[in-house]
Amino acid sequence: MTLIKSISGIRGTIGGKTGDNLTPVDVVKFAAAYGTVLKKKKTATPKVVIGRDARPSGEMVSSLVTATLQGLGIDVVDLGLSTTPTVEMAVPWENAAGGIILTASHNPVQWNALKLLNEKGEFISAQDGEEVLKIAEAEGFDFAAVTKLGSYVRKEEYLKKHIDAILALPLVDAEAVANKGYRVVVDAVCSTGGTSVPMLLKAMGVTVKELHCEPTGHFPHNPEPLPEHLTDIIREIKKGKYDLGIVVDPDVDRLALVGEDGTPFGEEYTLVAVADYVLSMKKGNTVSNLSSTRALRDVTEKAGGQYSAAAVGEVNVVTMMKDVHAVIGGEGNGGVIYPDLHYGRDALVGIALFLTHLAKSDTTVSRLRAKYPSYIISKNKIELTPGIDVDKVLEEVQKKYKNQPINTVDGVKIEFDKEWVHLRKSNTEPIIRIYAESDLEAKADNLARKIISDIKEIIS
């Protein structure tokens, strides 16, 4: 089964049987359930903004979603090929009731998804998500009469509006970047970043070498921007004289960087570097999720701010950012959230802030990376037999380390001075995910193995 339903949306592989895969029937049911929730909230005709990445199934899924919403009597504003953050920003600009982003993010080409937004252009709440799931399961929706069908309009100007809004930010200095004469390589994995990233860079006076930028949707390599998938751009950087490499995922909400020497900057450190710049210009607090690097905390405290850790998931990070009035936040997967623009992961604003930071620092990417605390995260999992009570296992681990600082917001996170280990249970299978961080890879691996050993001892 490759159909995954959650409170934030639905995703799955295209084709196959209804209810097992992401078929046209499943797309229609889920879009209808989401539209029904919106109609309950508004008395006037609601409006929904949609946009998609370049994967081959996108046009089909977009047509299904559009027709379903119109059939409910909902007006549709279609941004066409777009980015996740662009759709998020367009929702309030359009005074819409919500938005749907048609993208499976970093998943391979056979996947697609519907990501659901509220009227602020942020991911819907858990409560609304539960209602969408309930309505979809019961097929509890009524379609509109022919005289009350929703309208449809295509608007393709929002990508430029998004970039203009970034360039207008006080902390983005396009002139300082242009004066450096940077040469940058972009790998957009043949999706919508191939349009948006070069557009932004050229507006900032950067010379761009485009690699995999034609938005065909046929990904030339694994689309998740991890170091092991960056071989093409690393090879290109080593061939020529470039200042920076930029890699985005298919929907442009994750940002990975490569130094002028061909060394990956590290996705975890995208947010760290951007936060370092923002905090140097504006004192304040930061937020990331519990599984993100401690380096953000180090940088924040050095700048006189307070760091907070949220449960894993963008909606949880955003909620905590609002609670603590964070000036910058995000996730360690290269997701930068800059609230002065909007509350969503946005690779484009991350690029603009990073380039400004680089220009004002008057240094190279590799030297900038070297100034930050260096940590390594070891990612592991332990598979359990279905009969084991995972909650009980985590409770026993917590008891074993009761004298250490522990955070139970999302699973169990245990701190050991500047090292930590984070245990989370899977929601879909009997697995405990174990992330451990230290200043050396061997030490992080050893810490993870120690906790895995503890878990096996508890089980036996």
C-alpha positions in Angstrom: 0.0 0.0 0.0 1.5 3.3 -1.0 -1.4 5.7 -0.2 -0.7 7.7 2.9 -3.4 9.8 4.5 -2.6 12.2 7.2 -3.9 15.4 8.8 -1.7 17.5 6.5 -2.7 15.9 3.2 -2.7 12.8 1.1 0.2 11.3 -0.9 0.9 8.2 -2.8 2.1 6.6 -6.0 0.1 7.2 -9.2 -1.9 4.3 -10.6 -3.1 1.1 -9.1 -6.2 0.3 -7.1 -8.4 2.9 -5.4 -7.6 3.1 -1.7 -4.2 1.5 -2.2 -2.6 4.1 -4.4 -3.1 7.7 -5.4 -5.8 7.1 -8.1 -8.1 9.8 -9.7 -10.9 8.5 -7.4 -8.7 9.2 -4.3 -7.7 12.6 -5.5 -11.3 13.6 -6.1 -12.5 12.2 -2.7 -9.8 14.1 -0.8 -10.2 17.3 -2.7 -14.0 17.2 -2.2 -13.5 16.6 1.6 -11.1 19.5 1.9 -13.5 21.8 -0.1 -16.4 20.7 2.1 -14.5 21.7 5.2 -13.8 25.2 3.7 -17.4 25.6 2.7 -18.5 25.0 6.3 -16.2 27.8 7.4 -17.4 30.5 4.9 -20.9 31.6 4.0 -19.8 33.3 0.8 -18.3 31.5 -2.2 -14.9 30.3 -1.1 -11.8 30.6 -3.2 -8.8 28.1 -3.4 -5.4 28.7 -4.8 -3.6 25.7 -6.4 -0.2 25.2 -7.8 2.0 22.3 -8.7 5.5 21.1 -9.2 6.7 19.7 -12.6 6.3 15.9 -12.1 4.5 14.2 -15.0 1.3 13.4 -13.1 0.9 17.1 -12.0 -1.3 18.2 -14.8 -3.7 15.3 -14.4 -3.9 15.7 -10.7 -4.4 19.5 -11.1 -7.3 18.9 -13.5 -9.0 16.5 -11.1 -8.6 18.9 -8.1 -9.8 21.9 -10.2 -12.9 20.2 -11.5 -13.8 18.8 -8.0 -13.5 22.2 -6.3 -15.5 23.8 -9.1 -18.1 21.1 -8.7 -18.5 22.0 -5.1 -19.1 25.6 -6.0 -15.6 26.8 -5.1 -13.6 29.3 -7.2 -10.1 28.2 -8.3 -7.1 30.3 -8.9 -4.5 28.2 -10.6 -0.8 29.3 -10.5 0.2 26.4 -12.8 3.8 25.4 -12.4 4.8 27.0 -9.1 6.5 26.5 -5.8 5.2 25.5 -2.4 6.2 28.9 -0.8 4.7 30.8 -3.8 1.3 29.1 -3.3 1.5 29.8 0.4 2.0 33.5 -0.2 -0.6 33.7 -2.9 -3.4 32.4 -0.6 -3.6 35.6 1.6 -2.8 37.8 -1.4 -5.9 36.4 -3.1 -8.0 36.6 0.1 -8.6 32.9 -0.5 -10.1 30.4 1.9 -7.2 28.0 1.4 -4.7 26.5 -0.9 -3.6 23.1 -2.3 -0.1 22.4 -3.3 0.2 19.5 -5.7 3.6 18.0 -4.9 5.2 15.0 -3.3 8.2 17.2 -2.3 11.4 15.1 -2.3 9.6 11.8 -3.2 10.5 10.0 -6.5 8.7 10.8 -9.7 6.0 8.1 -9.3 4.6 9.9 -6.2 2.3 12.9 -6.0 0.4 14.6 -3.1 -2.1 17.2 -2.1 -0.8 19.5 0.7 -3.6 21.5 2.3 -3.4 25.1 3.4 -5.6 27.4 5.5 -6.6 31.0 4.8 -3.2 32.2 6.0 -1.4 30.1 3.5 -0.1 27.8 6.3 -0.7 24.1 6.8 -4.2 23.3 8.1 -4.6 22.4 11.8 -4.8 18.9 13.2 -8.5 19.5 13.9 -9.3 20.5 10.3 -7.1 17.6 9.1 -9.0 15.1 11.1 -12.3 16.5 9.7 -11.0 16.2 6.1 -10.1 12.5 6.7 -13.5 11.8 8.3 -15.4 13.4 5.5 -13.3 11.7 2.8 -13.8 8.3 4.4 -17.6 8.8 4.7 -17.8 10.5 1.3 -19.8 13.1 3.1 -19.9 15.9 0.4 -22.6 17.5 -1.7 -21.8 19.0 -5.1 -23.3 22.3 -6.4 -26.1 22.7 -8.9 -25.1 23.7 -12.4 -25.9 27.4 -11.8 -23.6 27.5 -8.8 -20.4 25.9 -10.1 -17.1 27.6 -9.2 -15.1 29.7 -11.5 -11.6 29.1 -12.8 -8.8 31.6 -13.5 -5.1 31.0 -14.4 -2.6 33.5 -12.8 1.1 33.2 -13.6 2.4 36.4 -12.1 2.7 35.2 -8.5 6.3 33.8 -8.9 7.5 37.3 -9.8 5.4 38.8 -7.0 7.0 36.3 -4.6 10.5 37.3 -5.8 9.7 41.0 -5.7 8.6 40.6 -2.0 11.9 38.8 -1.2 14.0 41.6 -2.8 12.0 44.2 -0.9 13.0 42.7 2.5 15.2 45.0 4.6 17.7 42.2 5.3 18.1 41.3 1.6 20.8 43.4 -0.1 20.7 42.7 -3.8 23.2 45.5 -4.5 25.8 44.0 -2.1 25.4 40.6 -3.8 25.6 42.1 -7.3 28.8 43.9 -6.4 30.5 40.6 -5.6 30.0 39.3 -9.2 29.1 35.8 -7.9 29.0 32.8 -10.3 26.5 30.2 -9.1 25.5 26.7 -10.3 21.9 25.7 -9.8 20.5 22.1 -9.8 16.7 22.3 -9.8 16.2 18.6 -10.4 14.1 19.4 -13.6 11.3 20.9 -11.6 9.9 24.4 -10.8 13.0 25.6 -9.1 14.5 25.6 -12.6 12.4 28.7 -13.3 12.2 30.4 -9.9 15.8 30.1 -8.6 17.5 31.5 -11.7 14.9 34.3 -11.8 15.8 35.3 -8.3 19.5 35.0 -8.8 19.5 37.1 -12.0 17.5 39.8 -10.2 20.3 39.9 -7.6 23.0 40.3 -10.2 24.3 36.8 -10.0 25.7 34.9 -13.1 23.9 31.6 -13.3 24.9 28.2 -14.7 21.8 26.1 -15.0 22.0 22.4 -14.4 18.8 20.3 -14.6 16.7 23.4 -14.7 14.3 22.6 -17.5 11.0 21.8 -15.7 10.2 18.5 -17.4 9.5 16.7 -14.2 11.7 13.8 -15.1 14.1 13.9 -12.2 17.8 13.2 -13.3 18.7 11.9 -9.9 17.1 11.3 -6.5 15.3 14.6 -5.8 16.0 14.7 -2.1 18.9 17.2 -1.8 21.1 15.0 0.4 25.0 15.0 -0.1 24.9 11.6 -1.8 22.6 13.0 -4.5 24.6 16.1 -5.3 27.3 14.4 -7.5 26.3 16.3 -10.7 26.6 19.8 -9.2 29.8 18.9 -7.3 31.4 17.7 -10.5 30.4 20.9 -12.3 31.8 23.1 -9.5 35.1 21.3 -9.6 35.3 21.8 -13.3 34.7 25.6 -13.3 35.3 28.7 -11.2 32.1 29.0 -9.1 31.4 30.7 -5.8 28.4 28.6 -4.8 26.2 25.7 -5.7 22.5 25.8 -5.0 20.2 22.7 -4.9 16.5 22.7 -4.3 13.9 19.9 -4.1 11.0 19.7 -6.6 8.7 22.2 -4.8 11.4 24.6 -3.6 10.9 24.5 0.1 14.2 22.8 0.9 17.6 24.3 0.2 21.0 22.6 0.1 24.3 24.5 -0.6 27.7 23.4 -2.0 30.9 25.4 -1.4 33.2 26.8 -4.0 35.5 23.8 -3.4 32.7 21.3 -4.1 32.1 20.4 -0.5 28.4 20.2 0.6 27.6 22.8 3.2 25.2 20.4 4.9 21.4 20.8 4.9 21.4 21.2 8.7 23.6 24.2 8.3 21.5 26.1 5.7 19.2 27.3 8.5 22.2 27.8 10.9 23.9 30.2 8.5 20.8 32.1 7.6 19.9 32.4 11.3 23.4 33.7 12.1 22.9 36.5 9.6 19.4 37.4 10.7 20.4 37.4 14.4 23.4 39.7 13.6 20.9 42.2 12.2 17.9 41.6 14.5 18.1 40.3 18.0 15.5 37.6 18.8 14.6 33.9 19.3 14.9 30.9 17.0 13.0 27.6 16.6 13.8 24.3 14.9 12.5 20.7 15.5 13.9 18.3 18.0 15.8 16.3 15.4 17.7 19.3 14.1 21.3 20.2 14.9 22.3 21.8 18.1 24.4 24.4 16.1 21.3 26.6 15.8 21.0 26.7 19.6 24.8 27.6 19.8 24.5 30.4 17.3 21.3 31.7 18.9 22.6 31.8 22.4 25.8 33.5 21.2 23.7 36.2 19.7 21.8 36.7 23.0 18.6 35.0 21.9 16.7 32.0 23.1 16.4 28.7 21.2 13.3 26.5 21.4 12.8 23.0 20.0 9.4 22.0 18.5 7.9 18.6 17.7 8.9 17.4 14.2 6.7 18.8 11.5 6.5 22.2 9.9 3.1 23.1 11.5 4.6 22.4 14.9 7.6 24.6 14.2 5.4 27.4 13.0 3.2 27.2 16.1 6.2 27.5 18.4 7.7 30.3 16.3 4.6 32.3 16.9 4.5 31.4 20.6 8.1 32.6 21.2 8.1 35.4 18.6 11.0 33.8 16.7 12.7 36.0 14.1 13.9 32.9 12.2 13.2 29.2 12.3 12.8 26.1 10.3 13.9 22.5 10.0 17.2 20.8 9.7 16.4 19.5 6.2 17.2 22.8 4.6 13.8 24.4 5.4 14.1 28.1 6.2 11.1 29.9 7.7 11.4 33.7 7.8 8.3 35.2 9.3 9.0 38.7 8.0 8.0 37.2 4.6 5.6 34.3 5.6 5.3 31.3 7.8 6.4 28.6 5.5 9.6 26.8 4.4 11.0 28.9 1.6 14.2 28.1 -0.3 14.0 31.3 -2.3 14.2 33.6 0.7 16.8 31.3 2.2 18.9 31.9 -1.0 18.5 35.6 -0.8 19.4 35.8 2.9 22.4 33.5 2.5 23.9 35.4 -0.4 23.5 38.7 1.4 25.2 37.1 4.4 28.0 35.8 2.2 28.5 39.1 0.5 28.6 41.1 3.8 30.9 38.6 5.4 33.4 39.1 2.5 34.5 35.5 2.6 34.1 32.2 0.8 31.4 29.6 1.4 33.8 27.1 2.8 35.3 29.6 5.3 31.8 30.7 6.3 30.9 27.0 7.0 34.1 26.6 9.1 33.1 29.3 11.5 30.1 27.3 12.8 30.1 24.6 15.4 30.5 21.2 13.7 28.1 18.5 14.6 27.2 15.2 12.9 23.8 13.5 13.1 23.6 9.7 13.0 20.2 8.5 11.8 19.0 5.0 12.7 15.9 2.9 13.3 15.1 -0.2 15.2 12.3 -2.5 14.0 10.1 -4.0 16.7 7.7 -6.9 16.5 4.0 -5.7 16.3 3.1 -6.9 19.8 5.6 -4.6 21.5 4.3 -1.5 23.3 6.4 1.2 21.8 5.2 3.9 24.3 6.2 1.6 27.2 9.7 1.2 25.7 10.2 4.9 25.4 8.9 5.4 29.0 11.5 2.9 30.2 14.3 4.7 28.3 13.2 7.9 29.9 13.4 6.4 33.4 16.9 5.0 32.7 18.2 8.5 31.9 16.0 10.5 34.3 19.0 12.4 35.6 19.7 13.9 32.2 17.8 16.8 30.6 14.8 15.2 28.8 12.3 16.7 26.4 9.1 14.6 25.7 7.3 17.0 23.4 7.8 14.5 20.6 9.0 11.1 21.6 12.0 11.3 24.0 15.0 13.5 23.5 17.9 13.1 26.0 20.8 15.6 26.2 24.3 14.7 27.2 26.2 18.0 27.5 26.5 19.0 23.8 25.4 15.6 22.5 21.8 14.4 22.2 19.7 11.4 21.1 16.1 11.7 19.9 13.7 8.7 19.9 10.4 8.9 18.0 8.0 6.1 17.2 6.6 5.7 13.7 2.8 6.4 13.3 2.4 3.6 10.7 4.7 0.8 11.7 6.4 -0.7 14.8 9.6 1.3 14.4 11.5 3.6 16.7 13.6 6.2 14.8 16.8 7.1 16.6 18.7 10.3 15.8 22.0 11.0 17.7 24.2 14.0 17.4 27.8 14.6 18.4 30.9 16.5 17.2 32.3 13.4 15.5 30.5 10.8 13.4 32.0 7.9 15.4 30.7 9.4 18.7 27.2 10.0 17.2 27.1 6.4 15.9 28.3 5.1 19.3 25.6 7.1 21.2 22.9 5.7 18.9 24.2 2.1 19.3 24.2 2.6 23.1 20.5 3.6 23.0 19.6 0.8 20.6 21.3 -1.6 23.1 19.3 -0.2 25.9 16.0 -0.7 23.9 16.9 -4.3 23.2 17.6 -4.9 26.8 14.3 -3.4 27.8 12.4 -5.5 25.3 14.1 -8.7 26.4 
